[in-house]
Amino acid sequence: MESDINTKARLTLAVLLLILAIVGITWYAFSEGRYVTYQLNTQESVSGLIADAPVEFHGVEVGKVKRVGLVNPRTVSVLLSIEKTAPVTAASVATITSRGLATRGFTGYVYISIEDIGVDPRPLAKGSGEPYPVIPSAPAKVETLDTSMGQVNENFQVVSTLLESLLDKPTIASLQQSADSLQQITKVLADNTSKLNTMLASTARASQRLEPLLDASHDSVKALQTQILPQTYKALSDLEKLSGSLSDLTAKIDRDPSILIRGTVQPPLGPGEKK
């Protein structure tokens, strides 16, 4: 009786294991039938890219990374398991991309991003001698906090080296001397602020005194224009008339020198002379 119970238990366990195996095989076959394997060959660094990393098409997750391995010292092969419904075509390009603060750990991860860069709608086919269709790769976009901080550190080192080469001891001494001179000039200006204020006040008072003188000069010029200039013009006119009279007299003397003896008055006519 007891042996029959043990036999039934073993048979039941075996049947359960067989059912589980059949279900697992069926699920695996069904799931594998929903996906297509693609290959990605790249010479970029794939640091942080691991199996089961997501594969996205235009930002939508469509598969997983199956395997990452070296082909040669410069080339890495990445196998991608992508849903059959994903529109991977001959125009698709895969890019190794990072998301988050770092390429490893809980703060970020690396994944494969697929985009279309053309209008070729043909399905991606296997090449000659290739076990899987190969998706062309684009330059990686691994811009994370750790790589960015590394780049910042390198740039800082370059700037520090440049400053050390430019700011040698004589240059630093010259800059220090210039700063000391500027400080002395500032101190002198601060000490003579009261004197400068006094000079400005004196300049303002002198300007106020100069204004009446300018007004008096303006009045003098106006008086000259209204009184002296007309008299000057009259004297010049009289002088011009006198000059004209002298010119006429000179012309008459040239024609008749006897005028100097008898004057300009005509003598009475003699017998037989006609007017």
C-alpha positions as CSV (number, residue, x, y, z in Angstrom):
1,M,0.0,0.0,0.0
2,E,2.7,2.4,0.9
3,S,4.7,1.6,-2.2
4,D,1.6,2.3,-4.3
5,I,1.3,5.8,-2.7
6,N,5.0,6.5,-3.4
7,T,4.6,5.4,-7.0
8,K,1.6,7.6,-7.5
9,A,3.4,10.6,-6.0
10,R,6.4,10.1,-8.2
11,L,4.2,9.7,-11.3
12,T,2.3,12.9,-10.3
13,L,5.5,14.8,-9.9
14,A,6.8,13.5,-13.2
15,V,3.6,14.6,-14.9
16,L,3.8,18.0,-13.4
17,L,7.4,18.4,-14.4
18,L,6.5,17.3,-17.9
19,I,3.6,19.8,-18.1
20,L,5.9,22.6,-16.9
21,A,8.5,21.6,-19.4
22,I,5.9,21.6,-22.2
23,V,4.6,25.0,-21.1
24,G,8.1,26.4,-20.9
25,I,9.0,25.1,-24.3
26,T,5.7,26.4,-25.8
27,W,6.2,29.8,-24.2
28,Y,9.8,30.0,-25.4
29,A,8.9,29.0,-28.9
30,F,6.0,31.5,-28.9
31,S,8.1,34.3,-27.6
32,E,11.0,33.6,-29.9
33,G,8.6,33.6,-32.8
34,R,7.6,37.2,-31.9
35,Y,11.2,38.5,-32.2
36,V,13.8,38.8,-34.9
37,T,17.5,38.8,-34.2
38,Y,19.6,41.6,-35.7
39,Q,23.3,42.3,-35.4
40,L,25.1,45.6,-34.8
41,N,28.8,46.0,-35.4
42,T,30.6,49.0,-34.0
43,Q,34.0,50.3,-33.3
44,E,32.7,52.7,-30.6
45,S,33.1,52.0,-26.9
46,V,30.2,50.0,-25.5
47,S,31.1,50.6,-21.8
48,G,27.9,50.0,-19.7
49,L,26.0,48.1,-22.4
50,I,25.0,44.7,-21.1
51,A,22.6,41.9,-22.0
52,D,18.9,42.6,-21.5
53,A,19.6,46.4,-22.0
54,P,16.5,47.9,-23.8
55,V,16.3,48.5,-27.5
56,E,14.2,51.5,-28.5
57,F,12.7,52.5,-31.8
58,H,11.9,56.3,-31.9
59,G,11.8,56.2,-28.1
60,V,9.5,53.1,-27.8
61,E,11.0,49.9,-26.4
62,V,10.8,47.2,-29.0
63,G,13.4,44.6,-27.8
64,K,16.4,43.7,-25.7
65,V,20.1,43.2,-26.1
66,K,20.9,39.5,-26.4
67,R,24.6,39.4,-26.3
68,V,27.7,41.7,-26.4
69,G,31.0,40.3,-27.6
70,L,34.3,41.1,-29.3
71,V,34.8,40.3,-33.0
72,N,38.4,41.6,-33.1
73,P,40.5,44.0,-31.1
74,R,38.6,47.0,-32.7
75,T,35.1,45.7,-33.4
76,V,32.3,44.8,-31.0
77,S,29.3,42.7,-32.1
78,V,25.9,43.3,-30.4
79,L,23.0,40.9,-31.0
80,L,19.6,42.5,-30.7
81,S,16.3,40.7,-30.2
82,I,13.6,43.0,-31.7
83,E,9.9,42.5,-32.1
84,K,8.8,41.5,-35.6
85,T,6.3,44.4,-35.6
86,A,9.0,47.0,-35.2
87,P,9.5,48.8,-38.5
88,V,13.2,48.1,-39.0
89,T,14.1,48.9,-42.6
90,A,17.1,49.5,-44.8
91,A,16.9,53.2,-43.7
92,S,17.3,52.3,-40.0
93,V,20.4,53.2,-38.0
94,A,21.3,52.0,-34.5
95,T,23.1,54.3,-31.9
96,I,24.6,53.3,-28.6
97,T,23.0,55.9,-26.2
98,S,23.2,56.6,-22.5
99,R,20.5,57.8,-20.2
100,G,20.9,59.1,-16.7
101,L,23.8,60.2,-14.6
102,A,26.3,57.4,-15.1
103,T,26.8,54.4,-17.4
104,R,26.7,51.9,-14.6
105,G,24.7,51.3,-11.5
106,F,21.2,52.5,-10.5
107,T,21.7,56.1,-11.7
108,G,21.6,55.4,-15.4
109,Y,22.0,52.9,-18.2
110,V,23.1,52.4,-21.8
111,Y,20.7,51.3,-24.4
112,I,20.3,51.0,-28.2
113,S,18.4,53.6,-30.0
114,I,17.1,53.0,-33.5
115,E,16.0,55.7,-35.9
116,D,15.2,56.1,-39.6
117,I,17.5,58.4,-41.5
118,G,16.1,57.8,-45.0
119,V,13.0,56.8,-46.9
120,D,14.0,53.3,-48.0
121,P,11.0,51.1,-46.9
122,R,12.5,47.7,-47.8
123,P,12.9,45.2,-44.9
124,L,16.4,44.8,-43.7
125,A,17.8,41.6,-45.2
126,K,20.8,39.4,-44.3
127,G,24.0,40.1,-46.2
128,S,26.1,37.4,-47.8
129,G,28.0,35.4,-45.1
130,E,26.1,37.1,-42.3
131,P,24.0,35.0,-39.8
132,Y,21.7,37.9,-39.1
133,P,20.6,41.2,-40.7
134,V,23.1,43.9,-39.8
135,I,21.8,47.3,-38.7
136,P,24.2,50.1,-39.6
137,S,25.7,52.0,-36.6
138,A,26.0,55.7,-36.0
139,P,28.5,57.4,-33.6
140,A,27.7,56.7,-30.0
141,K,26.0,59.3,-27.8
142,V,27.3,58.4,-24.4
143,E,27.1,61.8,-22.6
144,T,26.7,61.1,-18.9
145,L,27.7,62.8,-15.7
146,D,30.9,60.7,-15.2
147,T,32.1,61.2,-18.7
148,S,31.2,64.9,-18.6
149,M,33.0,65.4,-15.3
150,G,36.0,63.7,-16.8
151,Q,36.0,66.1,-19.7
152,V,35.6,69.0,-17.4
153,N,38.6,67.8,-15.4
154,E,40.7,67.5,-18.5
155,N,39.7,71.0,-19.6
156,F,40.6,72.3,-16.2
157,Q,44.0,70.7,-16.4
158,V,44.6,72.3,-19.8
159,V,43.6,75.7,-18.5
160,S,45.7,75.3,-15.4
161,T,48.8,74.4,-17.5
162,L,48.1,77.4,-19.8
163,L,47.9,79.8,-16.9
164,E,51.0,78.4,-15.3
165,S,52.9,79.0,-18.6
166,L,51.5,82.5,-19.0
167,L,51.7,83.7,-15.4
168,D,55.3,83.1,-14.6
169,K,57.0,84.8,-11.7
170,P,58.1,88.0,-13.5
171,T,54.5,88.4,-14.8
172,I,53.0,87.9,-11.4
173,A,55.4,90.4,-9.9
174,S,54.5,93.0,-12.6
175,L,50.8,92.5,-11.9
176,Q,51.4,92.9,-8.2
177,Q,53.4,96.1,-8.8
178,S,50.6,97.4,-11.0
179,A,48.0,96.6,-8.4
180,D,50.1,98.4,-5.7
181,S,50.5,101.5,-8.0
182,L,46.8,101.6,-8.6
183,Q,46.1,101.4,-4.9
184,Q,48.5,104.3,-4.2
185,I,46.8,106.4,-6.9
186,T,43.4,105.6,-5.3
187,K,44.8,106.6,-1.9
188,V,46.1,109.9,-3.2
189,L,42.8,110.8,-4.9
190,A,41.0,109.9,-1.6
191,D,43.3,112.1,0.4
192,N,42.9,115.1,-2.0
193,T,39.1,114.9,-2.3
194,S,38.6,118.1,-0.3
195,K,41.2,120.0,-2.5
196,L,39.4,118.8,-5.6
197,N,36.1,120.0,-4.2
198,T,37.6,123.4,-3.4
199,M,39.0,123.7,-6.9
200,L,35.6,122.8,-8.4
201,A,33.9,125.4,-6.2
202,S,36.4,128.1,-7.3
203,T,35.9,127.2,-10.9
204,A,32.1,127.6,-10.4
205,R,32.6,131.1,-8.8
206,A,34.9,132.2,-11.6
207,S,32.3,131.2,-14.2
208,Q,29.7,133.3,-12.4
209,R,32.1,136.3,-12.4
210,L,32.9,135.8,-16.1
211,E,29.2,135.9,-17.1
212,P,28.8,139.7,-16.4
213,L,32.0,140.5,-18.3
214,L,30.6,138.6,-21.3
215,D,27.4,140.5,-21.1
216,A,29.3,143.9,-21.0
217,S,31.3,142.8,-24.0
218,H,28.1,142.0,-25.8
219,D,26.7,145.5,-25.0
220,S,29.9,147.2,-26.2
221,V,29.8,145.4,-29.5
222,K,26.2,146.3,-29.9
223,A,26.9,150.0,-29.2
224,L,29.8,149.9,-31.7
225,Q,27.4,148.6,-34.3
226,T,24.7,151.2,-33.7
227,Q,26.8,154.4,-33.1
228,I,30.4,154.2,-34.3
229,L,30.0,152.1,-37.5
230,P,27.5,154.6,-39.2
231,Q,29.9,157.5,-38.6
232,T,32.7,155.5,-39.9
233,Y,30.7,154.7,-43.1
234,K,29.9,158.5,-43.5
235,A,33.6,159.5,-43.1
236,L,34.6,156.9,-45.7
237,S,31.9,158.2,-48.1
238,D,33.2,161.8,-47.7
239,L,36.7,160.7,-48.2
240,E,35.6,158.9,-51.4
241,K,33.9,162.1,-52.7
242,L,37.1,164.2,-51.9
243,S,39.2,161.6,-53.7
244,G,36.9,162.0,-56.8
245,S,37.2,165.8,-56.7
246,L,41.0,165.6,-56.5
247,S,40.9,163.2,-59.5
248,D,38.9,165.6,-61.5
249,L,41.2,168.5,-60.6
250,T,44.2,166.5,-61.5
251,A,42.7,165.7,-64.9
252,K,41.9,169.4,-65.6
253,I,45.5,170.4,-64.7
254,D,46.8,167.8,-67.1
255,R,44.7,169.3,-69.9
256,D,45.4,173.0,-69.0
257,P,48.3,173.7,-66.7
258,S,47.5,177.4,-66.8
259,I,44.8,176.6,-64.3
260,L,47.5,176.7,-61.6
261,I,48.1,180.4,-62.5
262,R,44.7,181.8,-63.3
263,G,42.5,179.3,-61.4
264,T,39.5,177.6,-62.7
265,V,37.5,180.8,-63.4
266,Q,37.2,181.5,-67.1
267,P,38.7,185.0,-68.2
268,P,36.5,187.4,-70.1
269,L,36.6,187.0,-73.9
270,G,38.7,189.4,-75.9
271,P,37.7,191.2,-79.1
272,G,36.7,188.8,-81.8
273,E,36.5,185.7,-79.5
274,K,33.4,183.8,-79.5
275,K,31.8,182.0,-76.7
